Amino acid sequence: AQKITQTQPGMFVQEKEAVTLDCTYDTSDPSYGLFWYKQPSSGEMIFLIYQGSYDQQNATEGRYSLNFQKARKSANLVISASQLGDSAMYFCAMRERTQIAGGATNKLIFGTGTLLAVQP
Amino acid sequence: DTEVTQTPKHLVMGMTNKKSLKCEQHMGHRAMYWYKQKAKKPPELMFVYSYEKLSINESVPSRFSPECPNSSLLNLHLHALQPEDSALYLCASSQGPPGANVLTFGAGSRLTVL
């Protein structure tokens, strides 16, 4: 079975500094995808960044980058130049491909999340 | 603005009521999902619809009944719920495999069962 682990329940960072949120995973599927989502207190899940298992380079999206270390099975999120608006819950997630009648479908399984607080 | 619209945003119901949560997307996505999220916990998958057919049911109690009337709409019918069913219900959609299959989530429907 696939598994996602986030070991940091909460993190503090000073505004304008960089912060790394940890994520490790375990899967026997050679083809997988890793995602990071942000969930503010309003509740909506906001997609931040994606890394495919066969991608050679680390994914980047603006201030977000994913430090993908395949051998270590880690996919840490790096947020550069933190802003007050970055305060939220951050979830790491992995795509699990499931065979069904007539084809395949995907489901996303989530880690337990890291609550990030950006301090002025 | 989110591209997945969920209504209502808040719902309070008694244990004998029948209510429905609605979800709509116009991105041409072929897969739609219901997740349940309790406070301070990660979302847990309930159902997946792929090409308007139920493809995954994660052993959800029958008091939750999903429906996908067409490729843009997803409903979750609620009947005889328990107080422990109070949670944030998130709908999501995606293009489906193959590819990255990024899920786009709605803002959620916050349900309280009295």
Contacts between the chains, C-beta under 8 A, distances in Angstrom:
chain1	res1	chain2	res2	distance
A	33	B	100	5.8
A	33	B	101	7.0
A	35	B	102	7.0
A	35	B	103	7.8
A	37	B	105	7.7
A	42	B	107	6.9
A	43	B	88	5.4
A	43	B	90	7.8
A	43	B	107	6.2
A	43	B	108	4.3
A	43	B	110	7.0
A	44	B	2	6.3
A	44	B	105	6.2
A	44	B	106	7.2
A	44	B	107	4.4
A	44	B	108	6.5
A	45	B	43	7.1
A	45	B	90	6.3
A	45	B	92	7.5
A	45	B	103	7.8
A	45	B	105	3.8
A	46	B	105	7.7
A	47	B	102	5.5
A	47	B	103	7.2
A	47	B	104	6.8
A	47	B	105	7.8
A	50	B	100	5.1
A	50	B	102	6.0
A	52	B	100	6.5
A	91	B	42	5.9
A	91	B	43	7.8
A	95	B	101	6.1
A	97	B	97	6.7
A	98	B	55	7.8
A	98	B	56	6.5
A	100	B	50	7.2
A	100	B	55	4.7
A	100	B	56	7.3
A	103	B	50	7.6
A	103	B	97	7.7
A	104	B	97	5.4
A	105	B	31	6.6
A	105	B	48	5.7
A	105	B	50	4.6
A	105	B	55	4.6
A	105	B	56	6.4
A	105	B	96	7.0
A	105	B	97	6.8
A	106	B	31	7.2
A	106	B	48	8.0
A	106	B	94	7.2
A	106	B	96	7.1
A	106	B	97	5.5
A	106	B	101	4.8
A	107	B	33	7.5
A	107	B	45	5.3
A	107	B	48	5.9
A	107	B	56	6.1
A	108	B	33	7.9
A	108	B	45	7.3
A	108	B	103	5.6
A	109	B	45	7.4
A	110	B	42	3.7
A	110	B	43	5.6
A	111	B	42	6.5
A	112	B	41	7.5
A	112	B	42	5.7
A	113	B	42	5.7
